[in-house]
């Protein structure tokens, strides 16, 4: 049905319910009834015509009841039932009415069964699908109960049993269908109501969030609504305007509108209310804190279908910043007029004939005259008088010529000249004049600006001096400098270069029929480097690319020295190469040092290859970057294989060279070290060129930069196969010896215990018989019996003492505890179990918290506990896919807690693992965990076991943090 509906059915609409009814109660039961009836008819159980209708009606009613109930519970119940107290009371009343009506109807006290429909539909309307689902469940249960007990409503009085069953099932189907349809209609109504409420809430939020004041007036002009932003701005709402003797509008104007704007506001609004015209006004509105802001208000009338005015909708924008900006603009215009007089530029205005008509205040003050009329001279123009009196005599004729040309042609001009100030001192100025033309192109006025550039001129003079000093500096630099034209021919050599080559100037290289570049290269560059030099220069001249080249340059004494030459082009604004600049640094000493370094590196490489050790290097990420010759020969790699190995991932290299049983934990250890930068030491099996795996000891250390980052990994691999095999043989011998010793000791101990215990037990038996004899005599000899009983007690105590001595044999001798942090002992245990863990292919991770407090413990005993727990974990993971053992030590309140967890087979008998002589190992005695617990408890701690997730076991013990050390 989800496929037919193209989405998941949620029973939230009538079409969904109808789809379930058509498919689930129509098509599906028809198919099942047809197949089932044919089967019954085929085997002669019941005719097809008799069975089909009953079968179809039964399946259809079952689907209508069971499937909608299940789907309604799954789709619509989520989150539990949250009903108010009144809703719970209503639900209880509905359930009670439904039960009573159904019981009365099915009992025959009511005339017909369909009287149950009103309370059923009540549940569906008020509680939608949940109520319908519960009502249908109750109906099905009551119907089944009354049917089993033969209620009269379903008894077969005049009809056949089949007819009664059909009527019963039709009742259930009609009830289920009606309840689901009504519930769907109720759900649709609730959904529509929720959508409407959400839309209304969103609209209200939008109105309150817009950055403007929104208000609404009645047709008579009375305020009826303010949005939240306006309420917050004014500090009052519409209801706050209600008062005696004044309308809301009057109260609003009096309380919020600036007194200077109140009359205009009232008149404009009254006019709009009377004529129906739009309202527009700028005024000042008081804020809640008493400050007035300029506002721009606009309002339009809202009319009904007949055109009658219903109400006014208005919008109010805060334009306080805009009003202040306009005021500031007017102030800026006034300031601009003043600016012309105070800017550090001489400004003048000339008539089309060149006569001055305006000087800025700065200009008149500089010249020492208050007004232009002071320059008037009989028989002399004003401009000539000014030039003669204030322009330097050496610059006057040129200025007169420049000005006359511009006045004649109308072209702007720019010139530098010296202008005399009121103090009689001349200062350099740069004057620029531009004409102002009318629409017909004729010149109306000339505007002149003169900038004081006296400091700039003096700076240029100082710059030229600095240029001379720079030229001297170039000649003194311990670098050969040169300059070439765009074609590559030299145009300049520094003095140092000319002295080195033995020629005073560049022109000395000119030869007939040969370029200057070719002559320089042919006579000063080493013959072995000439062609490379010519090719490189030619390539750069064509492409414009800079280049770097090393070559040997001959001095005037005829000796060659290595140089590092670098050439860069200088380009203009268009990107065209203007010149080439080159520098050549003498690197003779560096080249000799590099040659010596390469020789030393070659000697070192020979030494590394000759060492009886396999050596390798890797990048910070673990990619192999070097292996020595011995390692390459050991693995059977050629030079080509070595190059390929550098690019192989670390996993491929491990798979190729490491034993399959060691591949996983070796890879985990290496990846952990490469990710964390921690050194590593591994013992694993490695395949040499002959294909026979051998035990090796691999170790790696990172080389770090000053900031702590890993720069390179270096490692060595030692062949320890012979040593490992000897240790295995020695360990087997020791284990066999220990087993024999244990067996002999146990036999001897058993004989001793039997001998010691048999004597008092035999005496107890003999005295018991004697006591029985004395008591059986007539009369009983009680005194002799008492003596015999005392002897029995004596012999029993003797047997108890024997058992006590046996227990004392297994008890730990009085220990002397020391107080120290537990992490030092962990380091010793790491070394002791490391080799055994490597042999089993187990990766042991130690996580010891820093700054552990000191605790009092017997070093040997706690070491026995740790080793025993770790060995048990290693042995438990034999054959496991993931073999990793974790040991974690940390502080908890007033104790230090140690956790040993593995990924082995887990704990099979948790209630017995600490019992003495209980073991699940084939070769175990069952005393290890019992002894461990007794040691921990003797230290005041606890030892227990838990299941590890997802696999394995966790053994946890605690040792208390003590302030004193027991003697």
VOSE-682428 format. One record per residue (C-alpha): z, x negated, y negated. Coordinates in pm, whole numbers, plus 50000, padded with zeros to 5 digits. Example, Ala and Ser with C-alpha at 12.3 -4.5 7.8 and 13.67 -1.06 7.14 Angstrom:
507804877050450;507144863350106;
//
This chain:
500005000050000;500604969949770;496964959849835;495704994949754;497814996049436;496764960349336;500394952349253;503874956249397;505004992649434;508224999549244;508395038049267;508475042048892;505705068048852;504345099149019;501045082349122;503025056249317;504975083249501;501775102449577;500155070449710;503055065349952;502895102050061;499125101350120;499035068050299;502465067350465;502905104150549;499235113550586;496875086950716;499355065350911;501025094351105;497585109151188;496565076451350;499865071751534;499935108451649;496365106451779;496975074151973;500325086252111;499045120752211;496015105952385;498335082952577;500585111752686;497575132452785;495995102852973;499085098453192;499555135953240;502865137853060;501895163952798;498585179452685;497015164952371;497035197952179;500745203952248;501865168852163;499705160451858;501165184551600;504795177151689;504075139851692;502285140651355;504945162051184;507705139651325;506065107351206;505205121950865;508755134550804;510175101150926;507965081850688;508835104750397;512555099950460;513015064650596;510285045050412;510925058450058;514655053650108;514225017550220;511705009349945;513805026649681;516855006549786;514894973649784;512894979249463;515264999149246;518824990749348;518984954149230;522124943649049;524484969849187;525545003449047;526915003848693;527985039548605;530345052348343;533405072348440;531695105248352;528645095848557;530855088048857;532525122148823;529095138748801;527885119449108;530975130349303;530465166849204;526765165449300;527605150049640;530305176249706;528035205349609;525215191249818;527435186850124;528905221950093;525535239050036;523915219850320;526755227350560;526765264450473;522995266550497;522715248750831;525715268250967;523935301050899;526235313550625;523415311650373;520205331050440;517725301850444;517735263850466;515815257150144;518895266249940;519735228849961;516895220749719;518735226849385;521555201349444;519015177149596;516775179649287;519865177149067;520655143149225;517035131849182;516885142348813;520235127548709;520235095948924;516465091348988;515555072349307;519065060749383;520405096049378;517415108849576;517845080849834;521545088449891;520925126149906;518155121650162;520405099450374;523125125950369;520575153250448;519205133850743;522705127250881;523825163750840;520575176550994;521005153551293;524625164451342;523855201651323;520855197751550;522905179751815;525545207051806;522955235151817;523355250151473;521905284751439;519365274951174;517605252851431;518255272451750;515225285151938;515865322551945;512415337751908;510215306551877;509675278352119;511745245852096;508645228651963;508375253851680;512055248251586;511565210951578;508465214551360;510305237151116;513215212751099;510915183251031;508925202950774;512215210750596;513075173950582;509575164250469;509495190650192;512965180150074;512045142950073;508725149049899;510285171449633;513145146949568;510795117449530;508445136049294;511325147649073;512875112549078;509535097448976;509205122248688;512785113948581;512075076648597;508885080748388;510825100748129;513545073948111;510925046348082;509115064447798;512415070747617;513395033847657;509995022647521;510345045747220;513845032847145;512684996747178;509735002946940;512045019346689;514454990046715;511624964746667;510314983346363;513774984746211;514214947546272;510824940346115;511694960145802;515014941945772;513484907345831;510504907745592;511184884545293;511084913345044;513224942244930;511964975045075;513245008044937;512505044844954;513035072244693;512965109644727;510315129944541;512855134044259;513465096544237;516815095044419;517295063844640;517435072945011;516935039145187;517385001545128;516394975845393;519014951045509;517674922445294;518014944244981;521494955745086;522554919445130;521034910044792;522654938544595;525894938844789;525734976744819;523925003645018;522575037944921;525825054945015;527705032744767;525755049144479;527285083544532;529535092844243;530585121644023;528725129543703;525715106343767;522745105843999;522115078044245;519205065244036;521335063043721;524065045443915;521545020844059;520045012543718;523435008443557;524774986443839;521824963743915;519154962943639;519584938743349;520664957643034;517654943942843;515294957743109;517074990543195;515275011942936;511804999343033;512655004043402;513795040043349;510775049243134;508255034243380;509865051343681;510145084743495;506475082743407;505505076143771;507695104343898;506145128443649;502495118343696;502495105444055;500955072443937;501835039844109;504925022143977;504614985243875;507154965843671;508754931543627;512464931643550;515664913243621;517824925143910;521434915243960;522454898244282;525724904844465;527234873244310;526384885743959;523314863443901;520094880243774;516714872343934;513294882743809;511674908344039;508194923344070;508424959144200;505644981544317;505875016744456;503385042544580;503895079544650;503685094245002;502065128545019;501835155045291;498625171545413;498645195545119;498845167144869;502425174544771;504505143744692;507125138444966;508745105144878;508185070744724;507905037944919;508575006344719;508454968644765;510314943444550;509464906044542;511684878744401;509554861044133;512394842743965;510894808844054;507484819843922;508934831443589;510854799243549;507684779943638;505754797143360;508494788843116;508434753043236;504644752443193;504964761642827;507564734642791;505254709742963;502484717642714;504824708542433;505854677042614;502214667542674;501594667942302;504494643942263;503314622942558;500164611842379;502334596142115;504624578042353;502334565642639;501794527542629;498114531142527;496504530642184;494564563442146;492064571241867;489464597141784;486234588741593;483684610241421;480054608841546;479424583041270;482244560941399;484764568541128;488344571541265;489834606641237;493014602641446;495364575041565;498254580941801;501734573741676;501924542141891;498704529141731;499814534841370;503164518641442;501504488641606;499144483741307;501944489841057;500354519340873;501654554840852;498314572940808;494574567640824;494094570740445;495784537240400;492634520440538;490314534340273;488704507040057;486204511139770;482664502939884;483814497540247;483824521540540;487104529140707;486004514341043;484854482040875;488164479540689;490144484141012;488074458441203;488324433140923;492054436840889;493234439841253;490604424641490;490604387141554;487854369641352;486334355241672;486024390341824;485044410541510;481244404641509;480984412441884;483004444541841;480834455541543;477694449541749;479124468042053;480254497641844;476984500041655;474984500041978;477134528042127;476904549341812;473124545341813;472564551642186;475534574242268;476494551742563;480174544842639;481424509642591;484144487142726;485214454042575;488154430542545;489324418242206;492404405742028;494204430441802;496744420141539;499994438941525;502274445941231;504114413441314;500864393841264;500554383841631;497274389541814;497374404942159;494544410442402;493474446642442;490844463342661;489174491342467;487124519342621;485224546442433;483694578442571;481744605042377;482584642142386;479344662042385;478604698042301;476624722342512;473384709142355;474274673242445;475034661842092;478074640142035;480964659041878;483624631941884;484394597942031;487654591842215;488954556442234;491754542242449;492934506342419;495284491542678;497324460642611;496074435142869;497674404642712;499914399443014;496944403943248;494914377543061;497784353443074;498204361543444;494554353543512;494994320143344;498014313443559;495984324743863;493304299243791;495994273043778;497314284844110;493804283244252;493654246744160;496994241244331;495734260144638;492734237344658;495104207744667;497184225144934;494094230745152;493344194045136;496894185645240;497154209745536;497124192245881;494174214545980;490434209645948;489064237345722;485474246245654;483204272845512;479694282945622;477034305045479;475804336545654;473204314945839;475884291745980;475164261045765;478274243745633;478934247745260;482454233245234;484764209645418;488364202645326;489234167345224;491014161545555;487854171345745;485604149145530;487984119745576;488114125445955;484294126545985;483804097545743;481474116045497;482564124345140;480574156745100;478714183145296;475294173145158;475514140045343;474654158945666;471254169945541;468434155145755;464684160945728;463374186345979;466804196546108;469394221545989;472724210345858;474534228246144;472424210846408;473004177146242;476794182046236;476924193546599;474614165746714;476554137646555;480204148946570;480594171346879;480984156247227;477694157147425;479324178247700;480424204547444;477334206147220;475344232547404;478354255747435;479004251547065;475364259046969;475284289747199;478564303147063;477584298546698;474184314246760;475744344346931;478204349846645;475484346146382;473554374246555;476444397846636;478834389646351;481694385846600;484444360046541;484824333346805;487264307946942;486164276047113;487684243647235;485624212247188;485914175047136;485234161846783;484394125946706;486204108046426;484734081546198;486244055346433;484104069446717;486974084246923;486884120247044;489864143747014;490244179347146;490104206746882;490854244346893;488264260046664;488464295446530;485854312146308;486134345446120;483544362645894;484224374745540;482474407645466;481774426145144;482394463045081;479204472445270;480234452345577;477664424945518;478814389945608;479184368945295;480674337145440;482194322745755;485574305145748;486594281346023;489734262346115;490064234746374;493484224046495;493954190546669;495234199247020;494704165247182;498404161447263;498554197447393;495534192247620;497054160547761;500344178947818;498524207647993;496714182848218;500044167248306;501484201948367;498624211448599;499144179248794;502854186748816;502084222448928;499744209149197;502464185549321;504974214249319;502584236849510;502114209549773;505894206349796;506364244149833;503674245650102;505304216550287;508824231350291;509854245250635;510464278950473;508324309350405;508244315150027;506824344449831;506744358749479;506224394449359;505834413949037;508744435048901;507294465349085;507184446749418;503464438149444;502964404349611;501674378149368;502094346049573;502814334149928;503034297650027;500794282050290;503494282850559;503944320550521;500194325950518;499774305550839;502764323050996;501224357250934;497734345251022;496204352950683;493084336650541;492514330250171;490544362650152;493404381450317;495824366950064;493724380349777;493624414649941;497374413450005;498034410449632;496474444149572;497974462149877;500874485849823;504254473849944;504314500050218;501094487550375;502414451950381;505654463150551;503794483350815;501534453850889;504254427250928;507584444351017;508664457951356;508204496051375;511954501051442;512804481851122;510014495150898;511874524650746;515174507850653;513474475850538;511214496650312;514184516350177;516124484350102;513164467649928;512354498349719;516014501549623;516174465249511;512864466549321;514004498549144;517524486449056;516984448949022;519694440849279;519194410349506;518754417149877;519304399750209;517714414350524;517604405150891;514674421451066;511864415151312;508574401951176;505244398451355;503654363751328;500034355251398;500574355051779;501764391651769;505234384451919;507994397551694;510644372651584;513914377651399;513844365551038;516314364250748;514624375650426;516254371450087;515084379849734;516404373049385;514994385549050;514224362748757;515294380548441;514264378848077;516884373347801;517124411047759;517994415548127;514644429448241;513114416848567;510204393048505;509434381448860;510854383549212;511204352149426;512094352249791;512384331350107;512084340450475;513874319950744;512994322251115;516334329351288;514984342751616;516534315251829;519864319151648;519844357151694;519054354552063;521854329152112;524264351651926;523214381752138;523794362152456;527164349652326;528114385052224;527184398952569;529274371852732;532224379952508;531924417152578;531804411352954;534824388252927;536674413752715;535884441352964;537164420253254;540264410653060;540954446752971;540544457553333;542834430053460;545414436753191;545314474053258;545774468753634;548664445053574;550194468453321;549824498153556;551534479153840;554344468453609;554844503753478;554844517753834;557344491653952;559674497053659;559554534953674;559734538654059;563234523554086;565014548253852;562934576853987;563914568354349;567554566454246;567264600254073;565834615654393;568594600854614;571384611654383;569844646454359;570034650054740;573634637654737;574564662154463;573014690054661;575054679954968;578374678954780;577694712654625;576684728054961;579924717855139;582714743355185;584544741254963;582114723754714;583204688754621;582784692654249;584254659054155;581864639954378;578984662154253;579944653953893;579824616753966;576404621154127;575094640153824;576334612253595;574354587653807;571254609753775;571624609453393;572034571453398;568874566653606;566894591053384;567884570753076;566714539653253;563314555753316;563164566452950;563874530852841;560974518953057;558664543852888;560014533252548;559224497052622;555684507052718;555304525452387;556704495252203;554014474452369;551324495352201;553144498351870;552084475651586;554454447151523;556274447651189;553634439350931;553904422250596;551914441250337;550394426750023;549424444949705;545784440949595;542704461649507;540804474649808;537394462349679;538074426149786;538654437650144;535424458450128;533454426850043;534804409650357;533964439850573;530414440250427;529874404850557;531474412150898;529364443050977;526134432650804;524704414251104;525574441951350;524054468351119;520844448451089;520644445251468;520854483151504;518424488451213;521044506551003;521044505350620;524674503350497;525274514350138;528554504449970;529664524849667;532964510349542;534324523549214;535194498648944;538784491848828;540464504249149;544274502049121;546154477849352;547664492849668;550074479349928;548434474550269;548294451650570;544964433550528;544294428850902;545184464551001;543124481750727;540254458250805;540474469851171;540344506151054;537244500550835;535374480351102;536204505951372;534954535251161;531774516651056;530974505951414;531494541451538;529024553651273;526464526651361;526674535051732;526454572651659;523074567851481;521464549651775;518124567351824;518354587651501;515244590351280;517144582450959;519734555050999;521764551450683;525544547050668;527384552150339;530834538650250;532334551849926;535694541449777;537184558849472;540514569649324;541814605449362;545004613649172;547724591349330;545684576749618;542584556049694;540154575549914;537614559350148;534704579550297;532534566350583;529564589650650;526664586450894;523604606650996;524174605251372;524864632051633;528004644851462;531444654251604;531284672351940;535054677551997;536724676951653;540054689351786;540434660352036;538794629751881;542134615051766;543834619652107;544604587052294;542314579552589;539804606352486;536274593352438;532644605552450;531294570252504;530354558152850;532134524752795;534934535552556;538694536952625;539434564352368;542094544352181;540154533951866;540544565051649;544104570951772;545094535751668;543254539851333;545164571651256;548514555751350;547754525851119;546784548150826;549784570950873;552054540150898;550784531250550;551734565850421;548134578550421;546024603850612;542904601150829;540674631050914;537064638951012;534474663750875;530924673550952;528354656350730;525424675850578;522704678550695;523624657451002;526294633051117;530024629351056;532334619150771;535634600450835;537974600950536;541284582950491;543584578550193;546084551350104;548774559049846;549024539949518;552514524149530;554474507549254;556444485049494;555374464749794;557424470550112;558984439050250;
//
